[in-house]
Amino acid sequence: MKFTIHGDGGSRGNPGPSGAGAVIRDETGSTVAVVSKFLGIQTNNFAEYEAMISAFDELLSRIPSAKRKEVEVLVKMDSMLVVRQMEGAWKIKHPNLKPQYAKLKERVSEFGKVTFMHVYREENADADALANEAMDRGV
C-alpha cells in the first residue's frame, strides 16, 4: 500500500493566525482524506509541522497497526526546513519545533517507509488552499 501526502502550513504574521492543510492520496491518485485545521497563533514553521502531524494522525486512524509496516508514504511539502530536518540534514534549533519534530518522528516510525520530498509551492496548491481555508475560518 502506498500513499502520498501533500502538506502545507501557514501563518499570517509569523507568529500570527495559522493553519495546517494536507491531502492524502492513495496509489491510484484518489483522495483518501483531507486536513484543514486552524492552529491559533503560531509560527509558519510550527504550522508546517502540524500539517504533517495531522496528516499522519489521519493515516494512522485509517490503517490497522498490523498493516502499517507494509505501507510506503511519500510526503511532498514546500517547506524546505521540515523536509531537511526530517531527513536529518538540518538541525532543529528552535525550541518550539523540537516537540513538533519529535511528534512527527514518532508517527513516521509507525510506517514501513516514509520519504520526504521538497516541492515548489505550485505543486502543493491543494494543501496550501486547505491551510488558507483553516486560517480564514479561524476555528
MDAnalysis code that builds the backbone (N, CA, C; Angstrom):
import MDAnalysis as mda
import numpy as np

u = mda.Universe.empty(417, n_residues=139, atom_resindex=np.repeat(np.arange(139), 3), trajectory=True)
u.add_TopologyAttr("name", ["N", "CA", "C"] * 139)
u.add_TopologyAttr("resid", np.arange(1, 140))
u.add_TopologyAttr("resname", ["MET", "LYS", "PHE", "THR", "ILE", "HIS", "GLY", "ASP", "GLY", "GLY", "SER", "ARG", "GLY", "ASN", "PRO", "GLY", "PRO", "SER", "GLY", "ALA", "GLY", "ALA", "VAL", "ILE", "ARG", "ASP", "GLU", "THR", "GLY", "SER", "THR", "VAL", "ALA", "VAL", "VAL", "SER", "LYS", "PHE", "LEU", "GLY", "ILE", "GLN", "THR", "ASN", "ASN", "PHE", "ALA", "GLU", "TYR", "GLU", "ALA", "MET", "ILE", "SER", "ALA", "PHE", "ASP", "GLU", "LEU", "LEU", "SER", "ARG", "ILE", "PRO", "SER", "ALA", "LYS", "ARG", "LYS", "GLU", "VAL", "GLU", "VAL", "LEU", "VAL", "LYS", "MET", "ASP", "SER", "MET", "LEU", "VAL", "VAL", "ARG", "GLN", "MET", "GLU", "GLY", "ALA", "TRP", "LYS", "ILE", "LYS", "HIS", "PRO", "ASN", "LEU", "LYS", "PRO", "GLN", "TYR", "ALA", "LYS", "LEU", "LYS", "GLU", "ARG", "VAL", "SER", "GLU", "PHE", "GLY", "LYS", "VAL", "THR", "PHE", "MET", "HIS", "VAL", "TYR", "ARG", "GLU", "GLU", "ASN", "ALA", "ASP", "ALA", "ASP", "ALA", "LEU", "ALA", "ASN", "GLU", "ALA", "MET", "ASP", "ARG", "GLY", "VAL"])
u.atoms.positions = np.array([
    [0.841, -1.171, 0.000],
    [0.000, 0.000, 0.000],
    [0.890, 1.239, 0.000],
    [0.547, 2.203, -0.857],
    [1.316, 3.439, -0.956],
    [0.390, 4.638, -0.871],
    [0.895, 5.675, -0.200],
    [0.161, 6.920, -0.071],
    [1.100, 8.083, -0.349],
    [0.514, 9.180, -0.832],
    [1.233, 10.436, -0.985],
    [0.508, 11.482, -0.159],
    [1.277, 12.223, 0.623],
    [0.718, 13.317, 1.414],
    [1.305, 14.620, 0.889],
    [0.423, 15.542, 0.515],
    [0.822, 16.920, 0.224],
    [0.430, 17.721, 1.453],
    [1.400, 18.378, 2.067],
    [1.103, 19.122, 3.287],
    [1.633, 20.532, 3.231],
    [0.925, 21.430, 3.932],
    [1.356, 22.823, 3.992],
    [0.813, 23.457, 5.261],
    [1.579, 24.351, 5.785],
    [1.144, 25.142, 6.930],
    [1.444, 26.591, 6.633],
    [0.711, 27.466, 7.271],
    [0.932, 28.878, 7.039],
    [0.567, 29.699, 8.253],
    [1.113, 30.907, 8.266],
    [0.856, 31.823, 9.360],
    [0.777, 33.232, 8.791],
    [-0.198, 33.967, 9.204],
    [-0.329, 35.351, 8.758],
    [0.224, 36.252, 9.861],
    [1.479, 36.601, 9.712],
    [2.127, 37.441, 10.706],
    [3.402, 36.831, 11.259],
    [3.456, 35.570, 11.392],
    [4.632, 34.784, 11.799],
    [5.354, 35.300, 13.045],
    [4.846, 35.127, 14.242],
    [3.629, 34.359, 14.521],
    [2.369, 35.180, 14.261],
    [1.317, 34.438, 14.011],
    [0.021, 35.028, 13.743],
    [-0.985, 33.920, 13.574],
    [-2.203, 34.266, 13.162],
    [-3.210, 33.230, 12.923],
    [-2.658, 32.221, 11.923],
    [-2.737, 30.952, 12.273],
    [-2.104, 29.944, 11.428],
    [-3.041, 28.782, 11.147],
    [-2.692, 28.051, 10.084],
    [-3.495, 26.900, 9.695],
    [-2.630, 25.813, 9.084],
    [-3.159, 24.597, 9.133],
    [-2.483, 23.437, 8.566],
    [-3.412, 22.786, 7.557],
    [-2.840, 22.355, 6.442],
    [-3.627, 21.667, 5.425],
    [-2.861, 20.503, 4.847],
    [-3.585, 19.448, 4.517],
    [-2.944, 18.285, 3.895],
    [-3.962, 17.510, 3.079],
    [-3.465, 16.875, 2.030],
    [-4.262, 15.984, 1.197],
    [-3.536, 14.640, 1.172],
    [-4.263, 13.581, 1.466],
    [-3.700, 12.232, 1.433],
    [-4.329, 11.501, 0.259],
    [-3.459, 10.980, -0.618],
    [-3.944, 10.245, -1.794],
    [-3.367, 8.837, -1.782],
    [-4.153, 7.904, -2.314],
    [-3.665, 6.523, -2.420],
    [-2.863, 6.367, -3.704],
    [-2.424, 5.141, -3.981],
    [-1.552, 4.913, -5.134],
    [-2.237, 5.130, -6.475],
    [-3.577, 5.191, -6.497],
    [-4.285, 5.473, -7.745],
    [-4.473, 6.970, -7.954],
    [-4.116, 7.768, -6.930],
    [-4.292, 9.211, -7.004],
    [-5.602, 9.689, -6.423],
    [-6.412, 8.755, -5.921],
    [-7.691, 9.129, -5.306],
    [-7.455, 9.733, -3.928],
    [-8.200, 10.780, -3.630],
    [-8.086, 11.419, -2.321],
    [-8.712, 10.527, -1.260],
    [-7.929, 10.213, -0.243],
    [-8.359, 9.364, 0.860],
    [-8.865, 10.226, 2.016],
    [-8.185, 11.364, 2.250],
    [-8.559, 12.251, 3.352],
    [-7.953, 13.626, 3.132],
    [-8.571, 14.614, 3.774],
    [-8.021, 15.967, 3.782],
    [-7.990, 16.474, 5.217],
    [-7.071, 17.372, 5.460],
    [-6.935, 18.013, 6.763],
    [-6.962, 19.513, 6.536],
    [-7.739, 20.214, 7.330],
    [-7.757, 21.672, 7.315],
    [-8.035, 22.105, 8.745],
    [-7.000, 22.600, 9.409],
    [-7.059, 22.792, 10.858],
    [-6.521, 24.169, 11.243],
    [-7.347, 24.935, 11.953],
    [-6.897, 26.223, 12.479],
    [-6.061, 25.963, 13.726],
    [-4.929, 26.661, 13.850],
    [-3.988, 26.379, 14.932],
    [-3.842, 27.501, 15.948],
    [-4.633, 28.561, 15.797],
    [-4.465, 29.702, 16.703],
    [-3.254, 30.522, 16.274],
    [-2.614, 31.150, 17.232],
    [-1.439, 31.967, 16.943],
    [-0.197, 31.091, 17.023],
    [0.438, 30.895, 15.883],
    [1.637, 30.060, 15.799],
    [2.553, 30.621, 14.713],
    [3.736, 30.048, 14.621],
    [4.661, 30.421, 13.543],
    [4.376, 29.575, 12.302],
    [4.894, 30.020, 11.198],
    [4.751, 29.288, 9.951],
    [5.377, 27.892, 10.064],
    [6.569, 27.805, 10.632],
    [7.245, 26.507, 10.728],
    [6.492, 25.544, 11.647],
    [5.942, 26.053, 12.736],
    [5.113, 25.214, 13.609],
    [3.939, 24.660, 12.811],
    [3.298, 25.512, 12.020],
    [2.138, 25.106, 11.218],
    [2.518, 24.069, 10.167],
    [3.702, 24.202, 9.581],
    [4.167, 23.213, 8.600],
    [4.282, 21.836, 9.259],
    [4.871, 21.793, 10.437],
    [4.970, 20.530, 11.172],
    [3.589, 20.001, 11.538],
    [2.724, 20.875, 11.989],
    [1.389, 20.440, 12.423],
    [0.592, 19.861, 11.257],
    [0.793, 20.377, 10.056],
    [0.122, 19.820, 8.878],
    [0.506, 18.358, 8.701],
    [1.791, 18.064, 8.861],
    [2.254, 16.681, 8.703],
    [1.805, 15.793, 9.860],
    [1.864, 16.306, 11.070],
    [1.414, 15.533, 12.236],
    [-0.056, 15.168, 12.068],
    [-0.861, 16.134, 11.666],
    [-2.297, 15.893, 11.483],
    [-2.559, 14.903, 10.355],
    [-1.798, 15.014, 9.268],
    [-1.967, 14.087, 8.148],
    [-1.599, 12.666, 8.570],
    [-0.503, 12.513, 9.291],
    [-0.121, 11.178, 9.750],
    [-1.114, 10.636, 10.777],
    [-1.667, 11.504, 11.627],
    [-2.707, 11.059, 12.557],
    [-3.907, 10.502, 11.788],
    [-4.263, 11.181, 10.718],
    [-5.380, 10.741, 9.875],
    [-5.072, 9.383, 9.254],
    [-3.873, 9.233, 8.742],
    [-3.468, 7.964, 8.129],
    [-3.419, 6.842, 9.178],
    [-2.906, 7.149, 10.354],
    [-2.862, 6.156, 11.440],
    [-4.261, 5.675, 11.817],
    [-5.227, 6.581, 11.768],
    [-6.600, 6.211, 12.140],
    [-7.257, 5.312, 11.088],
    [-6.701, 5.285, 9.878],
    [-7.301, 4.527, 8.774],
    [-6.626, 3.185, 8.501],
    [-5.430, 3.003, 9.029],
    [-4.678, 1.780, 8.735],
    [-4.456, 0.998, 10.025],
    [-4.899, -0.246, 10.061],
    [-4.699, -1.065, 11.264],
    [-3.211, -1.190, 11.598],
    [-2.894, -1.202, 12.877],
    [-1.490, -1.234, 13.294],
    [-0.732, -2.416, 12.700],
    [-1.386, -3.542, 12.516],
    [-0.726, -4.735, 11.961],
    [-0.306, -4.542, 10.505],
    [-0.885, -3.576, 9.814],
    [-0.605, -3.357, 8.386],
    [0.346, -2.176, 8.124],
    [0.622, -1.376, 9.135],
    [1.358, -0.122, 8.925],
    [2.767, -0.308, 8.393],
    [3.457, -1.358, 8.795],
    [4.841, -1.571, 8.336],
    [4.897, -1.953, 6.854],
    [3.760, -2.283, 6.270],
    [3.686, -2.603, 4.843],
    [3.424, -1.361, 3.989],
    [3.214, -0.234, 4.645],
    [2.805, 0.996, 3.968],
    [4.006, 1.882, 3.652],
    [4.022, 2.404, 2.415],
    [5.005, 3.400, 1.996],
    [4.303, 4.742, 1.863],
    [4.947, 5.783, 2.374],
    [4.369, 7.125, 2.315],
    [5.389, 8.077, 1.699],
    [4.949, 8.816, 0.691],
    [5.748, 9.884, 0.097],
    [5.143, 11.201, 0.550],
    [5.936, 12.011, 1.227],
    [5.490, 13.312, 1.722],
    [6.050, 14.383, 0.801],
    [5.169, 15.232, 0.301],
    [5.576, 16.344, -0.554],
    [5.189, 17.648, 0.132],
    [6.199, 18.477, 0.367],
    [5.987, 19.755, 1.054],
    [6.814, 20.843, 0.388],
    [6.342, 22.082, 0.522],
    [7.154, 23.192, 0.034],
    [7.985, 23.809, 1.165],
    [7.972, 23.173, 2.336],
    [8.800, 23.621, 3.457],
    [10.142, 22.901, 3.416],
    [11.146, 23.596, 2.930],
    [12.496, 23.030, 2.894],
    [12.951, 22.705, 4.314],
    [12.586, 23.538, 5.283],
    [13.004, 23.330, 6.663],
    [12.531, 21.983, 7.194],
    [11.246, 21.702, 7.087],
    [10.714, 20.438, 7.608],
    [11.310, 19.255, 6.858],
    [11.379, 19.358, 5.549],
    [11.928, 18.255, 4.748],
    [13.362, 17.962, 5.169],
    [14.196, 18.973, 5.235],
    [15.617, 18.760, 5.568],
    [15.791, 18.298, 7.020],
    [14.966, 18.807, 7.925],
    [15.062, 18.342, 9.310],
    [14.620, 16.891, 9.432],
    [13.577, 16.503, 8.735],
    [13.115, 15.114, 8.801],
    [14.094, 14.168, 8.122],
    [14.833, 14.658, 7.155],
    [15.868, 13.844, 6.509],
    [17.121, 13.723, 7.373],
    [17.206, 14.583, 8.397],
    [18.384, 14.580, 9.256],
    [19.507, 15.465, 8.745],
    [19.259, 16.237, 7.692],
    [20.293, 17.089, 7.105],
    [20.457, 18.410, 7.862],
    [19.379, 18.891, 8.470],
    [19.426, 20.147, 9.218],
    [19.062, 19.893, 10.670],
    [19.697, 20.652, 11.563],
    [19.412, 20.548, 12.995],
    [18.121, 21.292, 13.332],
    [17.487, 20.845, 14.407],
    [16.295, 21.529, 14.918],
    [16.782, 22.463, 16.008],
    [16.811, 23.748, 15.718],
    [17.374, 24.715, 16.660],
    [16.310, 25.403, 17.514],
    [15.163, 25.691, 16.919],
    [14.141, 26.449, 17.646],
    [13.450, 25.559, 18.669],
    [13.383, 25.999, 19.936],
    [12.794, 25.163, 20.993],
    [11.327, 24.791, 20.747],
    [10.565, 25.627, 20.058],
    [9.155, 25.298, 19.777],
    [9.010, 24.205, 18.728],
    [10.043, 23.991, 17.923],
    [9.963, 22.983, 16.870],
    [10.427, 21.605, 17.337],
    [11.203, 21.556, 18.414],
    [11.697, 20.261, 18.893],
    [10.568, 19.305, 19.260],
    [9.524, 19.752, 19.997],
    [8.408, 18.830, 20.269],
    [7.638, 18.451, 19.004],
    [7.509, 19.380, 18.072],
    [6.820, 19.093, 16.812],
    [7.581, 18.026, 16.028],
    [8.888, 18.191, 15.965],
    [9.741, 17.216, 15.286],
    [9.581, 15.833, 15.931],
    [9.618, 15.800, 17.259],
    [9.502, 14.521, 17.984],
    [8.151, 13.854, 17.709],
    [7.084, 14.638, 17.691],
    [5.746, 14.091, 17.405],
    [5.691, 13.490, 16.002],
    [6.222, 14.241, 15.047],
    [6.184, 13.760, 13.662],
    [7.060, 12.526, 13.500],
    [8.230, 12.537, 14.088],
    [9.142, 11.398, 14.004],
    [8.474, 10.134, 14.569],
    [7.764, 10.292, 15.677],
    [7.065, 9.160, 16.300],
    [6.019, 8.573, 15.355],
    [5.263, 9.422, 14.716],
    [4.219, 8.958, 13.802],
    [4.817, 8.303, 12.556],
    [5.860, 8.914, 12.027],
    [6.531, 8.390, 10.840],
    [7.068, 6.979, 11.105],
    [7.552, 6.751, 12.323],
    [8.162, 5.456, 12.666],
    [7.165, 4.293, 12.624],
    [5.889, 4.593, 12.593],
    [4.853, 3.557, 12.527],
    [4.773, 2.882, 11.160],
    [5.313, 3.551, 10.139],
    [5.152, 3.065, 8.769],
    [6.433, 2.431, 8.242],
    [6.268, 1.586, 7.227],
    [7.392, 0.861, 6.655],
    [8.450, 1.760, 6.051],
    [8.030, 2.648, 5.170],
    [8.970, 3.548, 4.505],
    [8.302, 4.897, 4.316],
    [8.980, 5.948, 4.764],
    [8.475, 7.307, 4.586],
    [9.586, 8.142, 3.971],
    [9.269, 8.803, 2.876],
    [10.222, 9.650, 2.169],
    [9.687, 11.072, 2.143],
    [10.538, 12.016, 2.500],
    [10.172, 13.431, 2.445],
    [10.800, 14.048, 1.210],
    [9.984, 14.814, 0.479],
    [10.451, 15.426, -0.768],
    [10.029, 16.897, -0.800],
    [10.990, 17.767, -1.115],
    [10.661, 19.174, -1.266],
    [10.077, 19.412, -2.650],
    [8.955, 20.131, -2.701],
    [8.344, 20.520, -3.965],
    [8.107, 22.025, -3.938],
    [7.933, 22.602, -5.107],
    [7.643, 24.031, -5.177],
    [6.175, 24.286, -4.863],
    [5.911, 25.487, -4.424],
    [4.571, 25.891, -3.987],
    [3.485, 25.538, -5.006],
    [3.791, 25.698, -6.284],
    [2.802, 25.411, -7.333],
    [2.365, 23.946, -7.306],
    [3.249, 23.072, -6.875],
    [2.944, 21.641, -6.826],
    [2.233, 21.248, -5.530],
    [1.973, 22.232, -4.695],
    [1.375, 21.968, -3.386],
    [0.104, 22.799, -3.181],
    [-0.532, 23.172, -4.272],
    [-1.650, 24.115, -4.229],
    [-2.834, 23.604, -3.398],
    [-3.148, 22.310, -3.474],
    [-4.288, 21.776, -2.721],
    [-4.082, 21.931, -1.219],
    [-2.902, 21.570, -0.749],
    [-2.608, 21.666, 0.682],
    [-2.554, 23.128, 1.123],
    [-1.986, 23.980, 0.287],
    [-1.927, 25.412, 0.585],
    [-3.333, 25.989, 0.729],
    [-4.222, 25.599, -0.165],
    [-5.605, 26.085, -0.111],
    [-6.288, 25.641, 1.189],
    [-6.038, 24.407, 1.607],
    [-6.639, 23.902, 2.851],
    [-6.101, 24.637, 4.069],
    [-4.810, 24.957, 4.079],
    [-4.229, 25.723, 5.185],
    [-4.834, 27.125, 5.225],
    [-5.000, 27.738, 4.056],
    [-5.598, 29.070, 3.992],
    [-7.069, 29.061, 4.395],
    [-7.789, 28.016, 4.009],
    [-9.188, 27.888, 4.444],
    [-9.269, 27.826, 5.965],
    [-8.348, 27.097, 6.576],
    [-8.323, 26.993, 8.030],
    [-8.068, 28.353, 8.670],
    [-7.133, 29.101, 8.121],
    [-6.853, 30.448, 8.648],
    [-8.059, 31.353, 8.466],
    [-8.732, 31.255, 7.334],
    [-9.916, 32.075, 7.074],
    [-11.043, 31.763, 8.055],
    [-11.215, 30.461, 8.370],
    [-12.265, 30.053, 9.317],
    [-11.938, 30.525, 10.722],
    [-10.678, 30.405, 11.086],
    [-10.258, 30.817, 12.415],
    [-10.857, 29.995, 13.535],
    [-11.198, 28.737, 13.257],
    [-11.752, 27.856, 14.293],
    [-11.099, 26.502, 14.219],
])
